[in-house]
Amino acid sequence: MKLILVGLLFISVVTAIRRAPLFPKFKGSKVENDYQYKEMWYAQTLDHFNFLTTDRQFSQRYLVSDTYYKPGGPVFFYTGNEGDIAWFCNNTGFMWDIAPEFNALLVFAEHRYYGKSLPFGKDSYKDAVHLGYLSSEQALADFATLITHIRKTMPSVANSPFISFGGSYGGMLAAWFRMKYPASVAGAISASAPILAFPEMNDCELFYKIATDDFKLAGGDVCAAQIRKSWNTIVSLGQTAIGRSQLQSMFQLCKPLKDINDVYMLNIWLSEAWVNLAMVDYPYPASFLEPLPSWPIKEVCKHLQEDATGVTLIKNIVGAANVYANFTGQTKCLDINQQATGNLGDQGWDFQACTEMAMPLCQDGIRDMWLPAEWNFDAFAKGCETQWGVTTRKYWTQSVYGGFNISASSNIVFSNGKLDPWSGYGVLKSPSPSIVTVFIEDGAHHLDLRSANDLDPQSVIDARNIHKQNIEKWIHEYQKQH
């Protein structure tokens, strides 16, 4: 840890593991659709697993659209992620696209501690005492009791089948919801859900390898090689005040790089930008993060086709990074400290990662375009103890949800895209006839849950058709039993 570059890598990988929600980070509240829905509230139990505190409640937000609903139709139920539910509602167009076909009621349930569903208001993130009720188990219990409430207060859906939907962490919850509460939902569409990403379940380097493969596929080996070379080049130039001033000028940074730690932050920002681009490498222009062109990694790699060094390399990296940060040319300066959107709860996810959601990620510098950085659980857990005063439960998630042993479950579709870095930790092989897996050859992160687009590749069209076939099957099975 004495070398500057080793220190940089340690900081970078810890940040990637501890700070980043499964959904990519972005600056603004950008949505690409304007769907109509009602904002509703439910008096939710604070602690479902302690009978001495059942009188303590908080207001859980959920969104409802009956635009396409007809009595007798199903309820499509989105299991909210680590952020504002309105953002997920507006960016999950697949549910809206197929609702008319199924005469479905749409419900988007917000996850506790995110968005407006804050159990202790402004004090919800105050400390571990206030955050102690934040867990996937509590969230699933919230969803189950909310569905009971909806059935009781909306007689027309009292006997209707509920189908859970979710992408990324929401996809994990959608699948786990069907596993843990099979009476609540008749089936689950689980998109880009890395439920196999926990300690000792998989290769911790897969995430960064797949991200690197995306850049190689789009721009050849030279593109990834130039990014790999850039980390040392930026740090080397940033050793002096003159070099840091030069970096500030080239990247058009909003604030000066005062010391080498600020240079590390620049590299961390770049690392997250490349990762985000891999997750949203969509086949059409989109504003999910920033306004981006179709197949944005191809545009990035156009700037990285020469085997450059030194200042020339950094200038090329600037051009590549601006595809992500300033494609419209309207951004006045780059703020490397502004990584996350207000729609995503970084503090909440950081706490979850420190308690039950520790997902090992590492970099080997050979199969990926980053520099080597190992995963060390003991160091990770120590950092969590220092920050939050909590003990990380290394195998808790496997114990609660079964790890690889999911064959006893039923009526789940797991979809993963080849371009999605998280796909290496998804369910790619079906363990039973009633668990369906879909691999989307041209798909990035939960592309199949987005609205249909004329530029969609056939692989995602096929995936959505499989989703619909299974939804229809689950509805018929439910209706026969009821």
KAKAHU-V37157 format. One record per backbone hydrogen bond with DSSP energy under -1.0 kcal/mol. NH is the residue of the N-H (numbers start at 1). CO is the residue of the C=O. E is the energy in kcal/mol with one decimal. If there is no record, write none. Layout:
BEGIN
nh: (NH & NH)
co: (CO & CO)
e: (E & E)
END
This chain:
BEGIN
nh: (7 & 8 & 9 & 10 & 11 & 12 & 13 & 14 & 15 & 16 & 17 & 18 & 19 & 30 & 38 & 40 & 42 & 44 & 44 & 46 & 53 & 56 & 58 & 60 & 62 & 63 & 64 & 65 & 70 & 73 & 75 & 76 & 77 & 78 & 79 & 80 & 83 & 84 & 88 & 89 & 90 & 94 & 97 & 98 & 99 & 102 & 103 & 104 & 105 & 106 & 107 & 108 & 109 & 110 & 113 & 114 & 117 & 118 & 121 & 123 & 124 & 126 & 131 & 132 & 134 & 139 & 140 & 141 & 142 & 143 & 144 & 145 & 146 & 147 & 148 & 149 & 150 & 151 & 152 & 153 & 154 & 157 & 158 & 160 & 163 & 164 & 165 & 166 & 168 & 170 & 172 & 173 & 174 & 175 & 176 & 177 & 178 & 179 & 180 & 181 & 184 & 185 & 186 & 188 & 189 & 190 & 191 & 192 & 195 & 196 & 197 & 201 & 206 & 209 & 210 & 211 & 212 & 213 & 214 & 215 & 216 & 217 & 218 & 219 & 220 & 224 & 225 & 226 & 227 & 228 & 229 & 230 & 233 & 234 & 235 & 236 & 237 & 238 & 239 & 244 & 245 & 246 & 247 & 248 & 249 & 250 & 251 & 253 & 254 & 263 & 264 & 265 & 266 & 267 & 268 & 269 & 270 & 271 & 272 & 273 & 274 & 275 & 276 & 277 & 278 & 279 & 280 & 282 & 286 & 292 & 295 & 298 & 299 & 300 & 301 & 303 & 304 & 308 & 313 & 314 & 315 & 316 & 317 & 318 & 319 & 320 & 321 & 322 & 323 & 325 & 326 & 334 & 338 & 344 & 345 & 346 & 349 & 350 & 351 & 352 & 353 & 354 & 356 & 357 & 362 & 363 & 373 & 380 & 381 & 382 & 383 & 384 & 385 & 386 & 387 & 388 & 389 & 393 & 394 & 399 & 400 & 401 & 402 & 405 & 406 & 409 & 412 & 413 & 414 & 415 & 416 & 418 & 419 & 420 & 423 & 425 & 426 & 435 & 436 & 438 & 440 & 443 & 445 & 447 & 449 & 450 & 456 & 461 & 462 & 463 & 464 & 465 & 466 & 467 & 468 & 469 & 470 & 471 & 472 & 473 & 474 & 475 & 476 & 477 & 478 & 479 & 480 & 481 & 482)
co: (3 & 4 & 5 & 6 & 7 & 8 & 9 & 10 & 11 & 12 & 13 & 14 & 15 & 28 & 64 & 62 & 60 & 42 & 58 & 56 & 50 & 53 & 44 & 42 & 40 & 108 & 38 & 106 & 103 & 70 & 161 & 105 & 163 & 107 & 165 & 109 & 81 & 343 & 84 & 85 & 86 & 449 & 93 & 94 & 95 & 98 & 99 & 99 & 74 & 65 & 76 & 63 & 78 & 61 & 117 & 111 & 114 & 116 & 118 & 120 & 121 & 123 & 127 & 128 & 131 & 135 & 136 & 137 & 138 & 139 & 140 & 141 & 142 & 143 & 144 & 145 & 146 & 147 & 148 & 149 & 150 & 154 & 155 & 157 & 75 & 187 & 77 & 189 & 191 & 167 & 168 & 169 & 170 & 171 & 172 & 173 & 174 & 175 & 176 & 177 & 181 & 181 & 162 & 411 & 164 & 413 & 166 & 415 & 193 & 425 & 194 & 198 & 203 & 205 & 206 & 207 & 208 & 209 & 210 & 211 & 212 & 213 & 214 & 215 & 216 & 220 & 221 & 222 & 223 & 224 & 225 & 226 & 229 & 230 & 231 & 232 & 233 & 234 & 236 & 240 & 241 & 242 & 243 & 244 & 245 & 246 & 247 & 248 & 334 & 259 & 260 & 261 & 262 & 263 & 264 & 265 & 266 & 267 & 268 & 269 & 270 & 271 & 272 & 273 & 274 & 275 & 276 & 280 & 292 & 286 & 282 & 295 & 295 & 296 & 297 & 300 & 301 & 306 & 309 & 310 & 311 & 312 & 313 & 314 & 315 & 316 & 317 & 318 & 320 & 321 & 322 & 252 & 335 & 341 & 82 & 344 & 345 & 346 & 347 & 348 & 349 & 350 & 352 & 352 & 204 & 373 & 363 & 376 & 377 & 378 & 379 & 380 & 381 & 382 & 383 & 384 & 385 & 355 & 392 & 395 & 396 & 397 & 398 & 402 & 404 & 406 & 434 & 188 & 436 & 190 & 438 & 440 & 443 & 417 & 420 & 422 & 423 & 432 & 412 & 414 & 416 & 440 & 279 & 444 & 446 & 447 & 453 & 457 & 458 & 459 & 460 & 461 & 462 & 463 & 464 & 465 & 466 & 467 & 468 & 469 & 470 & 471 & 472 & 473 & 474 & 475 & 476 & 477 & 478)
e: (-2.3 & -2.4 & -2.2 & -2.3 & -2.4 & -2.7 & -2.9 & -2.2 & -2.3 & -2.3 & -2.4 & -3.4 & -2.4 & -1.2 & -3.2 & -3.0 & -2.1 & -1.4 & -2.9 & -2.8 & -1.6 & -1.7 & -2.2 & -2.9 & -2.5 & -2.5 & -2.3 & -2.3 & -1.5 & -2.5 & -2.5 & -2.9 & -3.3 & -3.2 & -2.4 & -1.3 & -1.7 & -3.0 & -1.2 & -2.6 & -2.1 & -2.2 & -2.9 & -2.0 & -1.0 & -1.5 & -1.1 & -2.1 & -2.4 & -2.5 & -2.8 & -2.6 & -2.3 & -2.3 & -3.1 & -1.8 & -2.1 & -1.6 & -1.6 & -2.0 & -1.9 & -1.9 & -2.0 & -1.0 & -2.3 & -2.0 & -2.5 & -1.9 & -2.2 & -2.2 & -2.2 & -2.4 & -2.5 & -2.3 & -1.8 & -2.2 & -2.6 & -2.6 & -1.9 & -2.2 & -1.8 & -2.3 & -1.3 & -1.5 & -2.7 & -2.4 & -2.3 & -1.4 & -2.2 & -1.5 & -2.0 & -2.4 & -2.3 & -2.1 & -2.8 & -2.6 & -1.5 & -2.0 & -3.1 & -2.8 & -1.9 & -1.1 & -3.1 & -1.9 & -2.9 & -3.1 & -2.6 & -2.9 & -2.1 & -2.5 & -1.2 & -1.8 & -1.6 & -2.0 & -2.8 & -2.0 & -2.0 & -2.6 & -1.8 & -1.3 & -2.3 & -2.7 & -1.9 & -2.6 & -2.3 & -1.0 & -2.5 & -2.2 & -1.6 & -2.4 & -2.1 & -1.3 & -1.4 & -2.7 & -1.9 & -2.7 & -2.2 & -1.9 & -1.2 & -2.5 & -2.2 & -1.9 & -2.3 & -2.5 & -2.0 & -2.5 & -2.6 & -2.0 & -2.5 & -1.1 & -2.1 & -1.9 & -1.6 & -2.0 & -2.5 & -2.6 & -2.3 & -2.6 & -2.4 & -2.1 & -2.5 & -2.1 & -2.9 & -2.3 & -1.7 & -1.9 & -1.8 & -2.4 & -1.4 & -2.9 & -3.3 & -1.1 & -1.0 & -2.3 & -2.8 & -1.6 & -1.3 & -2.1 & -1.3 & -1.8 & -2.6 & -2.0 & -2.3 & -2.5 & -2.0 & -2.2 & -3.1 & -2.0 & -1.0 & -2.6 & -2.2 & -2.6 & -1.3 & -1.2 & -1.9 & -1.2 & -2.5 & -2.6 & -2.1 & -2.2 & -2.9 & -1.4 & -1.7 & -3.1 & -2.1 & -2.5 & -3.3 & -2.4 & -3.3 & -2.2 & -2.1 & -1.9 & -2.4 & -2.4 & -2.4 & -3.0 & -1.1 & -2.5 & -1.1 & -2.0 & -2.5 & -2.7 & -1.9 & -2.5 & -1.9 & -1.8 & -1.4 & -2.6 & -3.2 & -2.3 & -2.5 & -2.7 & -2.0 & -1.2 & -2.1 & -2.0 & -1.6 & -1.6 & -2.6 & -2.7 & -3.3 & -1.8 & -2.3 & -1.4 & -1.4 & -1.5 & -2.1 & -1.6 & -2.8 & -1.6 & -2.3 & -1.8 & -2.0 & -2.3 & -2.4 & -2.4 & -2.2 & -2.5 & -2.6 & -1.9 & -2.8 & -2.4 & -2.2 & -2.4 & -2.4 & -2.6 & -2.0 & -1.4 & -1.1)
END
